């Protein structure tokens, strides 16, 4: 393929490329480029937010380039301050390694395993002396660090900033020097760190890496970036039912970003799809992504189940059932909120209360809006629906 064609493919969906001209020069050399992406395994699960960058890395693999995945087993013990208002908790090496093992299995659901080179940055940082660290710190000023939006905001608000957080961009940048990377990928919240990598490579006499910053995927709440801490995430390891249902819950306007960032659809592709019914397009999105992380058969079953419930207003065949005694919890008739909490189907009692307050809970099709509403022992199975995805039966 031509350099122009490759450039168009690479730039599709990217937030920024620094710089396009440098990338064109690197592509024109006709050799495989070393594409770096670093992940700190601070949690065991990956989300579709991570998939945005993994998908771009897979694009580079398909174009014949080398994917270099850096597992930040050293940097995860520091904690990336990007977008944070406080210091991350420190993890042990054992916790990091356990998370890393699950990261890799999930990452290979997108990346081609045989074309991915895995690095652990402890390999070079463990051998550094304190003198080496001091030499590294001389390459950055406090004033430059405070150009970062999150550091500047915290400094203005007089929120403490640890020295170790100042070190993090330097440590991430040093990864680029060690790998002599040609391109570094990351979310746009990583832009400062990736630019530090360019500076450190220049200081080391290396050719500076091109930086490609990807947009941050908005979560299911339609407002904030996808985050496990915010509860608005879709995880690689979600069940087919949860994955399909969560994708169907996103707003119609948001689904175009999912098509662009997760399925590499171009603006022309999306313009063509906008002539079709939004519900049909969203079902196709949910089925395609569920098939990618599970299987085509599982995705098809979830689509059929979704259509039975929401298009034909039927109840799902596989909804869980609970005996009256198992959810009663004590003497007397239990409150609706206590019944919901007793099922274990909700992440928290607070979430169950929120659904009741929003009028999203129905008992045998009738809306229930009072969390303290008492439920009498049923003389027949009663179906309770909470939100769009949770159904269960209460048996006599």
ZIDANOR-V27128 format. One record per backbone hydrogen bond with DSSP energy under -1.0 kcal/mol. NH is the residue of the N-H (numbers start at 1). CO is the residue of the C=O. E is the energy in kcal/mol with one decimal. If there is no record, write none. Layout:
BEGIN
nh=[NH:NH]
co=[CO:CO]
e=[E:E]
END
This chain:
BEGIN
nh=[6:7:8:9:10:11:12:14:15:16:18:23:24:25:26:27:28:30:35:36:37:39:42:48:51:54:55:56:57:58:59:60:61:62:63:64:65:66:67:68:69:70:71:72:73:76:78:79:84:96:97:98:99:100:101:102:103:104:105:106:107:108:109:110:111:115:116:117:119:121:123:125:126:128:133:134:135:136:137:138:139:140:145:146:147:148:152:153:154:155:156:157:158:159:166:167:171:172:173:174:175:177:178:179:180:181:182:183:184:185:186:188:190:191:194:195:196:197:198:199:200:201:202:203:204:205:206:210:211:212:213:214:219:220:222:226:232:236:238:243:244:245:246:247:248:250:255:257:258:259:260:261:262:263:265:270:271:272:273:274:275:276:281:282:283:284:285:286:287:288:289:290:291:292:293:294:299:300:301:302:303:304:305:306:307:308:309:310:311:312:314:322:328:336:337:339:340:341:342:344:352:353:354:355:356:357:358:359:360:362:363:364:366:368:373:375:382:384:385:386:387:390:392:393:394:395]
co=[2:3:4:5:6:7:8:11:213:213:211:19:20:21:22:23:24:27:66:183:68:70:40:234:47:50:51:52:53:54:55:56:57:58:59:61:60:33:115:35:117:37:119:39:71:72:75:75:81:92:93:94:95:96:97:98:99:100:101:102:103:104:106:107:107:112:113:67:69:71:120:121:122:125:129:130:131:132:133:134:136:137:141:142:144:145:148:149:150:151:152:153:155:154:162:163:167:168:169:170:171:173:174:175:176:176:34:34:210:36:212:214:187:188:190:191:192:193:194:195:196:197:198:199:200:202:201:182:18:184:16:186:224:232:219:217:227:46:235:239:240:241:242:243:244:247:251:254:254:255:256:257:258:259:259:266:267:268:269:270:272:273:277:278:279:280:281:282:283:284:285:286:287:288:289:290:295:296:297:298:299:300:301:302:303:304:305:306:307:307:308:393:324:373:371:335:336:337:338:341:348:349:350:351:352:353:354:356:355:385:366:383:363:361:370:334:394:392:362:390:360:386:384:320:382:322]
e=[-2.4:-2.8:-2.0:-2.1:-2.7:-2.7:-1.2:-1.8:-2.5:-1.7:-2.9:-2.1:-2.5:-2.0:-2.2:-2.6:-2.1:-1.6:-3.1:-3.4:-2.1:-2.8:-2.6:-2.4:-1.5:-2.0:-2.8:-1.3:-2.4:-2.3:-1.8:-1.7:-1.8:-2.5:-1.3:-2.0:-2.4:-2.5:-1.3:-3.4:-2.3:-2.5:-3.6:-3.2:-2.4:-2.5:-1.2:-2.7:-2.6:-2.2:-2.6:-2.1:-2.1:-2.5:-1.8:-1.1:-2.2:-2.2:-1.4:-2.0:-3.1:-2.0:-1.8:-1.9:-2.6:-1.4:-1.6:-3.0:-2.6:-1.6:-2.2:-2.0:-2.2:-1.2:-1.7:-2.2:-2.1:-2.0:-2.3:-1.2:-1.6:-1.5:-2.0:-2.2:-1.5:-1.7:-3.0:-2.5:-2.2:-2.6:-2.4:-2.0:-1.1:-3.3:-1.2:-1.5:-2.3:-2.8:-2.3:-2.2:-1.2:-1.2:-2.6:-2.0:-1.3:-1.5:-2.1:-1.9:-2.8:-2.8:-1.5:-2.2:-2.4:-1.3:-2.5:-2.2:-1.9:-1.4:-1.3:-1.9:-2.6:-2.2:-2.2:-2.4:-1.6:-1.5:-3.0:-3.0:-2.5:-2.6:-2.3:-3.0:-3.0:-2.2:-2.0:-3.4:-1.3:-2.7:-1.6:-3.0:-2.6:-2.6:-2.8:-2.2:-2.1:-1.2:-1.4:-1.1:-1.3:-2.2:-2.3:-3.1:-2.3:-1.0:-2.0:-2.3:-2.5:-1.9:-1.9:-1.6:-1.2:-2.2:-2.0:-2.5:-2.2:-1.8:-2.0:-2.7:-2.6:-2.5:-2.4:-2.2:-2.2:-1.7:-1.7:-1.4:-2.4:-2.5:-2.3:-2.1:-2.0:-2.4:-2.5:-2.7:-2.5:-1.9:-2.1:-3.1:-1.3:-1.6:-2.7:-2.4:-1.2:-2.4:-2.5:-2.0:-2.4:-2.4:-2.1:-1.1:-1.7:-2.6:-2.2:-2.1:-1.9:-2.6:-1.8:-1.7:-2.7:-2.7:-3.0:-3.5:-1.8:-3.0:-1.8:-2.6:-2.1:-3.0:-2.6:-2.8:-2.7:-1.4:-2.0:-2.4:-2.5:-3.1]
END
